[in-house]
Amino acid sequence: MEMDLSMIEIVVPSLGPSEQEATVSGWGRKSGEAVAEDELLVELETDTGDFEIVAPSDGILTCTVLKGATVRVGQVLGYIT
């Protein structure tokens, strides 16, 4: 199976030295909706604070993790195509 090279992964970033997990507290857009570069994509909650992930480019969002899910650093949350 060939990977689509225009697909950009949205991953959980490093959250800090003691944080390895977060909870998806909300998505800025729904799957299938258009997003613009620097637009809020997803909000994450940890024991020590909240994190926002913004779109690295324009495209169409595909969410692969639901709101309320527990996620780990490096985990794919979705894609922009």
C-alpha positions as CSV (number, residue, x, y, z in Angstrom):
1,M,0.0,0.0,0.0
2,E,1.4,3.4,-1.0
3,M,1.4,6.2,1.5
4,D,-0.1,9.5,0.3
5,L,2.9,11.9,0.5
6,S,0.5,14.9,0.8
7,M,-0.9,13.5,4.1
8,I,0.4,15.3,7.2
9,E,0.1,13.5,10.5
10,I,-1.1,15.4,13.5
11,V,0.7,13.9,16.5
12,V,0.7,14.4,20.3
13,P,3.8,16.6,20.9
14,S,6.2,16.3,23.9
15,L,4.2,17.5,26.8
16,G,7.0,18.0,29.3
17,P,9.5,15.8,31.2
18,S,6.9,14.1,33.4
19,E,3.9,14.0,31.1
20,Q,3.4,11.0,28.8
21,E,-0.4,11.1,28.4
22,A,-3.1,13.7,27.8
23,T,-6.8,13.7,27.2
24,V,-8.3,15.1,24.0
25,S,-10.6,17.9,25.4
26,G,-11.9,19.1,22.0
27,W,-11.4,19.5,18.3
28,G,-11.5,22.8,16.5
29,R,-13.1,21.3,13.4
30,K,-14.9,18.1,12.5
31,S,-13.5,15.3,10.3
32,G,-14.0,16.3,6.7
33,E,-13.9,20.0,7.3
34,A,-11.4,22.4,5.7
35,V,-8.7,23.9,8.0
36,A,-6.4,26.8,7.5
37,E,-2.7,27.0,8.5
38,D,-2.3,28.0,12.1
39,E,-5.9,27.3,12.9
40,L,-6.7,25.5,16.2
41,L,-7.0,21.7,15.5
42,V,-7.2,20.0,18.9
43,E,-6.9,20.8,22.6
44,L,-5.2,18.5,25.0
45,E,-5.5,18.4,28.8
46,T,-2.8,17.1,31.1
47,D,-2.4,17.1,34.9
48,T,-0.1,20.1,34.6
49,G,-1.8,22.2,31.9
50,D,-3.5,22.5,28.6
51,F,-2.0,22.3,25.1
52,E,-3.2,23.4,21.7
53,I,-2.2,21.9,18.4
54,V,-2.6,24.1,15.4
55,A,-2.7,23.2,11.7
56,P,0.7,23.1,10.0
57,S,-0.9,23.8,6.6
58,D,-4.2,24.3,4.8
59,G,-6.2,21.1,4.0
60,I,-9.0,18.8,5.0
61,L,-9.0,17.4,8.5
62,T,-9.4,13.7,9.3
63,C,-9.7,13.0,13.0
64,T,-8.7,9.5,14.2
65,V,-9.2,10.0,17.9
66,L,-12.4,11.0,19.6
67,K,-12.9,13.8,22.2
68,G,-12.3,12.4,25.7
69,A,-9.8,9.8,24.6
70,T,-6.5,9.3,26.5
71,V,-3.5,9.7,24.1
72,R,0.2,9.2,24.5
73,V,3.1,11.4,23.3
74,G,3.8,10.6,19.6
75,Q,0.4,9.1,19.0
76,V,-1.3,10.1,15.7
77,L,-4.5,12.1,16.4
78,G,-5.5,12.6,12.7
79,Y,-4.3,13.8,9.3
80,I,-4.5,16.8,7.1
81,T,-4.7,16.1,3.3
